[in-house]
Amino acid sequence: MTNQLTCLGSPLSRRTFMHVGFLGGLGLSLDQYLRLSSARAADAPAAAKKGPKAEACIHIFLPGGMAHQESFDPKPYAPVEYRGDMTHVQTKLEGVVFNECLKQTAQVADKITVVRSMTHGEAAHERGTHNMFTGYRPSPALVFPSMGSVVSHELGVRNNLPPYVAVPSLVTNFAGSGYLSSAFGAFSLGADPADGNFKVQDLALPGGVTPERFQTRRNLMSAVNEHFRGKEKSDNLDAMDTFYQRAYGLISSEKARAAFDINAEPAKLRDEYGRNAAGQRMLLARRLVEAGVRFVTLNYGGWDFHNGITAATRSQLPPFDQAFAALVRDLDQRGMLDKTLVMVSSEFGRTPKINGTAGRDHWPKVFSVALAGGGIKKGLVYGKSDATASEPEEDDLGVEDLAHTVYHCLGIDAEKKLMSPGDRPIDIVREGKTRKELLA
């Protein structure tokens, strides 16, 4: 037999079958998530030894560097040049206040933990973002995998759904698979659930392709691969087989496809989250983890407020406030909060003093993150910044410790070694420890 097969009167080479363009007729142009760079995907390890508190994680990333002073750590008694001109709101926790725009989040403060002592040393957006997504400082020698990709590698597929999903897409390359196979990268939606005509591409068969025809082509692909298996390196074919199996599994499973259908949510609930980017992205994230996705990363807004920070905050923070509070309440009411870790982060904070253009500049020495559910204590403020929000005063928390704690909640041993492309063992997190004080 030659390197061509004939089907329905058309010559089809193996190269033709492997080309994503050919599969486009089946709605299978999923290569950004599913195409594998190696056969490692077939060997995804099992979860860690101890049972996890969290079954999934939602990472809400606020790109640009959200000001801790204008969010979770206002300084109402500091001089005006430090505190700014925004006011604050009392939370459900005695003596704890948030920014004036976090009114709804203040009402769920008893269900979350706020860390006011997050710190690292990277004042550049790219390097700070790398820290927060990987738990590592950037290295010129190696690209580290994001927490989402490590979770995908360690926990694997559940319910035919991608283990790691980006809503609506990856905000940074540092949220990718790094030195791990691209099999463990994020499946990016490529569309915003806040759009009125939102629809995830590639999850439905196009007109004219029946389920029977779909299955026939699947069987034909298996036959082609089997023919070429003896003629080419099997590891490459195994990798491609995994790509196609995941693609077919996602498209052929009605339950998996339905997970992405935000229109199935009640209109009232969609209104509670907010009919905007923050609300609909967080609602879809809840829907995805409920269906079986292990890790969802979503981004909202742009928080690089060098100018006019008060007006910018009043524009962007209220939709986040509404959506985040709705997410916490929704997870809690569904009995999912204890099984779902929610993390709100940004690459760094903002300078202690208001600058000459009524904004704040980059400041990684101290900033805030919020955590909820998944084994995290409720109603806690962890750590403390000093009187002018310039540096940590108590219990400073580094990115390594944060990553350790996230992995612990998900049942993953952060000290486990993964293999780099050169077969060099690399710690999931090289330094740090789990902060037990954060755990329920």
C-alpha positions in Angstrom: 0.0 0.0 0.0 1.4 3.4 -0.9 1.3 6.5 1.3 -2.1 7.3 -0.1 -5.6 5.9 0.6 -8.6 6.4 -1.6 -11.9 7.3 0.0 -15.0 8.2 -1.9 -13.0 8.6 -5.0 -10.5 11.1 -3.5 -6.9 10.5 -2.7 -6.2 11.2 0.9 -2.6 11.2 2.3 -1.8 10.9 6.0 -0.6 14.5 5.8 -4.1 15.5 4.6 -5.7 13.7 7.5 -3.4 15.4 10.0 -4.0 18.9 8.6 -6.4 20.9 10.8 -7.9 22.4 7.7 -9.2 19.0 6.6 -10.8 18.5 10.0 -12.4 22.0 9.8 -15.2 20.3 8.0 -15.9 18.4 11.2 -15.7 21.4 13.4 -12.3 20.2 14.8 -10.1 23.2 14.5 -9.1 22.9 18.2 -5.4 22.9 17.7 -4.6 25.7 20.1 -5.7 23.5 22.9 -5.6 20.0 21.7 -2.5 19.7 19.4 0.3 18.1 21.3 4.0 18.8 21.0 4.9 15.3 22.4 3.3 12.1 23.5 3.5 13.0 27.2 -0.2 13.6 27.3 -0.8 9.9 27.3 1.0 9.6 30.6 -0.8 12.2 32.7 -0.1 11.3 36.4 -2.7 10.8 39.0 -3.6 13.3 41.7 -1.5 13.6 44.9 -1.7 11.0 47.7 -4.0 12.9 50.1 -7.5 13.8 49.1 -7.9 17.4 48.1 -10.2 19.9 49.6 -10.8 21.5 46.2 -11.8 19.8 43.1 -11.3 22.8 40.9 -9.9 26.3 40.8 -11.2 29.6 39.3 -8.4 32.1 39.0 -9.7 35.6 38.4 -6.8 37.7 37.1 -7.0 41.5 37.0 -4.3 42.5 34.5 -2.3 45.8 34.9 -1.8 45.9 38.6 -4.9 46.6 40.7 -4.2 49.1 43.5 -4.5 47.5 46.9 -5.4 50.9 48.4 -8.4 51.3 46.0 -9.6 47.7 46.6 -9.0 45.4 49.6 -6.6 47.5 51.7 -7.7 51.1 52.0 -5.9 53.4 54.4 -8.6 55.8 55.7 -6.3 57.3 58.4 -3.3 57.9 56.2 -2.5 61.3 54.8 -4.5 62.2 51.7 -1.5 61.8 49.4 -1.3 58.2 50.4 -5.0 57.2 50.9 -6.3 59.0 47.8 -9.7 60.5 47.7 -11.9 57.4 47.7 -13.9 56.4 50.7 -14.4 53.0 52.2 -17.2 50.6 53.2 -17.5 48.5 56.4 -17.5 44.7 55.8 -19.1 41.9 57.7 -15.9 41.5 59.6 -15.5 43.9 62.6 -13.0 46.6 61.9 -12.3 45.5 58.3 -13.1 47.9 55.5 -12.9 47.7 51.7 -13.0 50.3 49.0 -16.3 52.1 48.5 -16.9 50.2 45.3 -16.8 46.8 47.0 -20.1 47.1 48.7 -21.4 43.6 47.7 -18.0 41.9 48.3 -18.1 43.5 51.8 -21.3 41.5 52.4 -19.5 38.2 51.7 -16.3 39.0 53.5 -17.3 36.4 56.1 -16.9 33.7 53.3 -13.5 34.8 51.9 -9.9 35.4 52.9 -8.1 38.6 52.0 -4.3 38.6 52.0 -3.0 42.1 52.5 0.7 41.2 52.6 1.4 39.7 49.1 4.9 40.6 48.0 7.5 40.0 45.3 10.3 42.0 43.6 9.2 42.4 40.0 7.9 45.8 39.0 7.5 45.0 35.2 4.1 43.8 34.0 5.5 40.7 32.2 7.8 39.6 35.1 5.1 40.2 37.8 2.5 38.3 35.8 5.0 35.4 35.4 5.4 35.3 39.1 1.7 35.2 39.8 0.9 32.5 37.2 3.8 30.1 37.9 5.1 30.6 41.4 8.6 31.2 39.9 10.7 34.2 39.0 11.3 34.4 35.2 14.3 32.5 34.0 16.2 32.9 30.6 16.9 29.2 30.7 13.5 27.7 31.1 9.8 28.6 30.5 7.9 27.4 33.6 4.3 26.1 33.3 1.4 28.0 34.8 -0.6 26.6 37.7 -3.4 25.8 35.3 -1.1 23.6 33.1 0.3 21.9 36.2 -3.2 21.1 37.4 -4.0 19.8 33.9 -0.9 17.6 33.9 -1.5 16.2 37.4 -5.3 15.8 37.5 -6.2 15.1 33.9 -9.5 15.1 32.0 -12.8 14.8 33.8 -16.2 14.3 32.0 -14.7 14.8 28.5 -14.0 18.4 29.3 -10.6 20.2 28.9 -8.9 20.2 32.3 -7.8 23.9 31.8 -9.9 26.6 30.2 -9.2 30.3 29.5 -12.1 32.7 29.5 -12.2 34.3 27.0 -8.6 33.7 26.1 -5.1 33.7 27.7 -4.2 37.1 28.9 -0.5 36.2 28.9 1.9 33.6 27.5 2.9 32.9 31.1 -0.5 31.2 31.6 0.6 28.5 29.2 2.2 25.1 29.5 5.8 26.2 29.6 8.2 23.2 29.4 5.3 20.8 29.7 3.7 19.4 26.5 1.2 21.8 24.9 -1.3 19.1 25.7 -1.6 20.7 29.1 -2.2 24.2 27.8 -5.5 26.0 28.1 -8.4 25.6 25.8 -9.2 29.3 25.0 -12.8 30.1 24.2 -11.9 32.7 21.5 -15.1 34.6 22.3 -16.5 36.6 25.2 -19.5 35.1 27.1 -20.7 38.7 27.6 -21.4 39.0 23.9 -25.0 38.6 23.0 -24.3 36.0 20.3 -21.7 34.2 22.3 -20.8 30.8 21.0 -17.7 28.7 21.5 -16.2 27.9 18.1 -15.7 24.3 17.0 -18.0 22.6 19.5 -20.8 21.6 17.0 -20.9 19.7 13.8 -21.5 21.9 10.8 -24.5 21.4 8.6 -24.5 18.3 6.5 -22.2 16.3 8.8 -24.4 13.8 10.7 -23.3 11.9 13.8 -23.1 8.8 11.7 -20.8 10.5 9.2 -18.8 11.9 12.1 -18.2 8.4 13.5 -17.3 7.0 10.1 -14.6 9.6 9.7 -13.4 8.9 13.2 -13.0 5.2 12.3 -11.3 6.1 9.1 -8.8 8.2 10.9 -8.0 5.2 13.2 -7.4 3.0 10.2 -5.1 5.6 8.6 -3.1 5.9 11.8 -2.8 2.2 12.2 -1.5 1.9 8.7 1.2 4.5 9.2 2.1 3.4 12.8 4.6 0.9 11.5 6.2 3.4 9.1 6.7 6.4 11.4 7.7 7.0 14.9 5.0 5.8 17.2 5.4 8.5 19.8 4.3 11.2 17.3 1.3 9.2 16.2 0.4 8.5 19.8 0.5 12.2 20.5 -1.7 12.9 17.5 -4.1 10.1 18.5 -4.5 11.8 21.9 -5.3 15.0 20.1 -8.0 13.4 18.0 -9.4 11.4 20.9 -9.8 14.6 23.0 -11.3 16.4 20.1 -13.8 13.7 19.3 -14.7 13.3 23.0 -15.4 17.0 23.4 -17.5 17.3 20.3 -19.4 14.0 20.6 -20.4 14.5 24.3 -23.6 16.5 24.6 -22.8 17.1 28.3 -19.4 18.5 27.5 -20.7 20.8 24.8 -23.6 22.0 27.1 -21.1 23.1 29.8 -20.2 26.0 27.5 -23.8 27.1 26.9 -24.2 30.1 29.2 -27.6 30.8 27.7 -28.9 27.8 29.6 -28.5 29.8 32.9 -31.6 31.5 34.2 -31.9 35.1 33.1 -32.3 36.2 36.8 -29.0 34.6 37.7 -27.3 36.2 34.7 -28.6 39.5 35.9 -27.3 38.9 39.4 -23.8 38.3 38.1 -24.1 41.3 35.8 -24.6 41.4 32.0 -21.1 42.5 31.4 -17.6 41.1 30.9 -17.0 40.5 34.6 -20.3 39.0 35.4 -20.7 36.6 32.4 -17.1 35.4 32.5 -17.4 34.5 36.2 -20.8 32.8 35.6 -19.4 30.7 32.8 -16.4 29.8 35.0 -18.8 28.5 37.7 -20.7 26.6 35.0 -17.4 25.0 33.7 -16.1 23.9 37.1 -19.5 22.5 37.9 -19.4 20.4 34.8 -15.9 19.1 35.4 -13.2 21.5 34.3 -10.3 21.4 36.7 -8.9 25.0 36.3 -10.4 28.1 34.8 -8.4 31.3 34.4 -10.4 34.4 33.5 -9.3 38.0 33.1 -11.2 41.2 33.6 -10.4 44.8 32.9 -7.2 46.7 32.7 -5.9 48.1 36.0 -2.7 50.0 35.0 -4.0 53.3 36.4 -1.0 55.7 36.2 -3.6 58.5 35.6 -6.9 59.4 37.2 -7.1 56.3 39.4 -10.3 57.4 41.2 -12.5 57.7 38.1 -11.0 54.6 36.5 -11.6 52.6 39.7 -15.2 53.8 39.9 -15.7 52.6 36.3 -14.1 49.1 36.5 -14.5 48.0 40.1 -18.3 47.9 40.5 -18.8 45.2 37.8 -16.1 43.1 39.5 -17.7 43.7 42.9 -21.1 42.5 41.7 -19.8 39.5 39.8 -17.3 38.3 42.5 -19.9 38.5 45.3 -22.4 36.7 43.1 -19.9 34.0 42.3 -19.2 33.4 46.0 -22.9 33.3 46.9 -23.7 31.1 44.0 -21.0 28.6 44.8 -22.0 28.6 48.4 -25.7 28.1 47.7 -24.9 25.2 45.3 -22.7 23.5 47.9 -19.7 24.0 45.7 -17.8 26.6 47.6 -15.9 24.2 49.8 -14.9 22.2 46.7 -14.0 25.2 44.5 -10.9 27.3 45.2 -11.4 30.9 44.0 -8.4 33.2 43.7 -8.4 36.9 42.7 -4.9 38.3 41.9 -3.1 40.9 39.9 0.6 41.1 38.9 1.4 43.7 41.6 0.0 46.7 43.5 0.4 50.4 43.1 2.7 53.0 44.7 1.9 54.3 48.2 1.7 57.9 47.0 -0.7 59.4 44.5 1.5 60.7 41.6 1.4 64.0 39.7 -1.3 62.7 37.3 -3.7 61.6 40.1 -2.7 57.9 39.6 -0.4 55.4 41.1 2.6 53.6 39.5 3.8 50.0 39.8 4.5 48.6 43.2 5.3 44.9 43.9 6.5 45.3 47.5 3.0 44.8 48.9 -0.4 44.2 47.4 -3.6 42.2 48.0 -5.1 38.9 46.8 -8.4 37.4 47.7 -9.1 33.6 48.2 -12.3 31.7 48.8 -13.5 28.2 49.2 -11.6 25.0 48.5 -10.1 24.5 51.9 -9.4 28.2 52.6 -10.5 29.8 55.9 -13.6 32.0 55.8 -13.8 35.5 57.2 -10.0 36.0 57.5 -7.7 39.0 56.8 -4.2 37.5 56.5 -1.1 39.7 56.9 -0.9 43.4 57.2 0.6 46.2 55.2 2.1 49.2 57.0 0.3 52.5 57.7 1.0 53.8 54.2 0.5 50.5 52.3 4.2 50.6 51.4 5.4 47.2 52.5 4.3 44.2 54.6 4.2 44.7 58.3 3.0 41.2 59.3 3.1 37.8 57.6 4.4 38.7 54.2 3.3 36.1 51.6 5.6 35.4 48.6 4.5 33.9 45.3 6.1 30.5 46.1 4.0 30.2 49.3 0.9 31.2 47.5 1.5 28.6 44.8 2.3 25.9 47.4 -1.0 26.7 49.2 -3.1 26.6 45.9 -1.6 23.2 45.0 -2.1 21.9 48.5 -5.8 22.8 48.3 -6.0 20.9 45.0 -4.3 17.8 46.3 -1.0 18.3 44.4 2.4 18.0 46.0 4.2 21.2 45.1 7.6 19.6 45.8 7.0 16.9 43.2 9.5 17.0 40.3 8.3 17.2 36.7 10.6 16.4 33.8 11.7 19.2 31.5 12.4 18.5 27.7 16.0 17.6 28.5 14.8 15.1 31.1 15.9 17.4 33.9 13.8 17.1 37.0 12.2 20.4 38.0 10.2 21.1 41.2 6.6 22.2 40.6 7.5 25.0 43.0 11.2 25.3 43.9 10.9 27.1 47.2 8.2 28.1 49.7 5.7 26.2 51.8 2.0 25.8 52.3 0.7 28.5 54.7 -1.4 26.5 57.0 -2.7 29.6 58.7 -4.8 30.2 55.5 -6.3 26.7 55.6 -9.7 25.8 57.1 
